[in-house]
Amino acid sequence: MIRDQICPAIQHAINGSEKTLQKIPVNIPVGQYIYLSIPLTSSPAVTAQSFELDIKGEFYSLSSPSEPPFSASVFDVPYAENYMLSMATSEFLVNSAAYAFLSSGALQINIRDDMIPKSFPIHLNTSQFDFIPQLRTLYPNMEMQVLLYASETPLFSFSSGVIDIHVPAAAKFSAVKPDGTLVPLFRLDVDGSFNGSAWIDKKLTGAVQMNNGPEGWFSLSHTERL
């Protein structure tokens, strides 16, 4: 009697799980710039100790979806006997999000002088750039604007509980004429490097600090007059 009642109930539950999995959306919008694709890479594996799902998670740009210039690697999640649920993600998932944001044009910001607190000692004005005398001569006492953007995909790497972040960026400086017209001045290429860690204590928490390498936390590779 137990077998006659339990076996059909288990079969019904399995059939219901298959229908539920089929209804789960593969592409999930995440904000206004990107979406997350989570297709199964193989059939769910059921063992005496566990139930495993292998998913390839990858972010794409909503406006221009394309594959990133790096590939995903297969990895295994070690079985943890005393844990009810184990989840793992790879560098590929995080880096695909960075590539998707870059492809969407989201990794850029225009910095104006009115965005800087008045108490800050440095402001975006040609009179304060003493190390470039030509600015004060050609464009005396004019406001400036900076377009800060990622020049390449920021890359994340994980090792021994540490997150390393490499951020290639550039900053284009322009003078703002009284009529609002921008005059291109010069560009700085910045190569930034950071490391940090993340942990869960009721909520996801993290910390990031500058790397203390021979070049400090960033290096100015070159300047270029536009």
N, C-alpha and C positions, 0 to 999 in steps of 0.2 A: 504493500500500500504506500509506504514511504517513497519507494522508487517510482511508482506510478504517478505520484503527485509532484515529487521534487524534479524529476527529469523534464517534464513538460514546462514547469515553471522556469527552470534554468534556460531551456531552449527559447522560451518566450522572451526572457530577459536579454539573451544574446541577440535575437532578432531585433528587439527594440533598440539595443545599443548600436547595431549596424545602421538602422534607419536614422538614429540621432546623429551618428558620425557623417552620414551622407548629407544631412541638412545643415551641418556646420559650414558657414561661409569660408571659402579658401582665401579670399581677399578682404581684408578688414581696413577701412579708412582710419588713418591716425592723423588727425589734424587736417589742415588745409593744403599741406604740401606733399605728404607721402602716404602710402598704404602698406600694410603688412601682408605678405603672402605666406600661408602656412600649409602647403599640401603635404599629405602623407607620402613618405618615400617607400614604404613597404606596408604590408598588412600588419595589424596589431599582433604582437606576440604574447601569448598567454602561457605561463609556466605554473608550476606548483607553488612558486613563491612570489610571482610578480605578474604584472600586466604592463607591457611596454608599448610606447608609441614613438615611432621615429618620424620626425617632422623636419622638413627643410624650411626654416624661417628666413625670409629675405624681405627687405624693404625696397620699395620702388617709388620713383617720383610719379606723382599723379599727372603732371604736365608732359613729362618726357620719360616714360619708363624704359630702362635699358639695363643690361647686365653690367656689373662693376668690373673693373680691370683686374680682379683677383677672384679666386675660386674657393669654394667651401671644401673643407676636409671632414671626412667621417670620423666621429669619435664615439666612445662608449662611456656610459654612465655606470660607475661601479655599483654593484648591488649593496645596499645598506640595510642590514637585517632589522635594525631597531628604528627605522624611519618609515612612516606611513607613505610619504610622497617624496620623491627625489626629482629635481628639475635641473637641467644644465643648459647653458647656451655657449656659443662659440664666439670668437673674435669676428667671424664672418658676419654674423647677424648685426652686431654693433657697427662694424665698418660699412655694411651695406646701407644702414640708416644714414651714416655720414655722407656716403656717395649720393644717396637719393636726395638729401637736403641740398647738396652741392649742385646736382643736376636741376633742381627746382629753382635755383637762384635764391635760396633762402639764407645762405651763409654770407650775408653782406649787410652792412648798415652804414647809413650816412650820418656822420657825427658833425653837428653844428655847434657853434659857440654857445648858443642859448641852452644847450643840453648840459653844459659844464657848470657846476655850482659856482656862484660868484666868489665864494671864499677860496676857491682853488687858485693857487699861485700862477698857473700857466693857462692862457686862453688862446683860442685860435684867432690870432691876429698877426699880420705880417710884421708888426713892430716888435713882437716878442721873439722872433726867430733871428737872434743876433748872429748865429753861426752861418747864416746865408745873407750877407749884406745886400745882394742884388734885390732881394724881396722888398726891403725898405725903400730902395731906390726906384724900382719899377712900379711897385704897388704899395705906396706909403699908407700906413694905418688902415688897411683893408681887412675885413673879416675873411676867415678861411673856412673851408669845408673839407672833411676827410671821408673818403669812401674806403671803409675797411672791409676786406673780403678774404675768403679762403681761396688761395690760388690753386691749391690741389686738395684732394680728399684728405681730411684729418684721419689719421690711423690710430687705432687702439690696439694694444697688445696686453695679454694677461699672463702673469707669471708669479707663482708663490704668493698669492694674495695681494699682489701689487698691480695696479693698472698704469701702464705707460701710454702717454698721449703725445703724438707728434702732429703739430699744427703748422703747415706751410701757409703763410698769409701774406697779403700785400696791402699797402695803404697808399691811395692816390690823393695828393693834396691839391686843392684848387683855391684860387682867390675869388671872392664873391664881389662883383661890381655892384654899384648902387642900384642898378636896374635888375639885379638878381642873376645876371649872366655869370657863368663860371669860367674862369681862366685856368686851364691846367698848368700846374707848376712842376711837380716832380713826384716820383713814386719811390716808396721804400718797400723792399721785400724782407719779410720777417720770417725766421725759422724758429718756432717756439717748441719747447719740450717741457712736459709736466709729468708728474707721477702722483698717484693717489690710491685710495682704497675705499671700499664700500662694505657696509654691514647692515644687518637687519636687527633693530632693537625696537619692536612694536611698529616701526616704520622704517623705510629704506633711508639710510643715512650714508654720507660719504664725505671725503676730505681730499683736497687737491693741493699740491704744493709745487713750486718751481724746482726744476732739477738744478743741482749744484755741479754742473759739469765745467770743463775748462773754459767754455764760452758763456757761462752763466745760464740763465733760463732761455735766452733767445739770442740770435745773431742777425745782424743786418747784412744781408749778402751783398747788396749793391743799391745804389741810388741811380735814378735815371730821369733826366730832364725830358718832359713830354713836349 
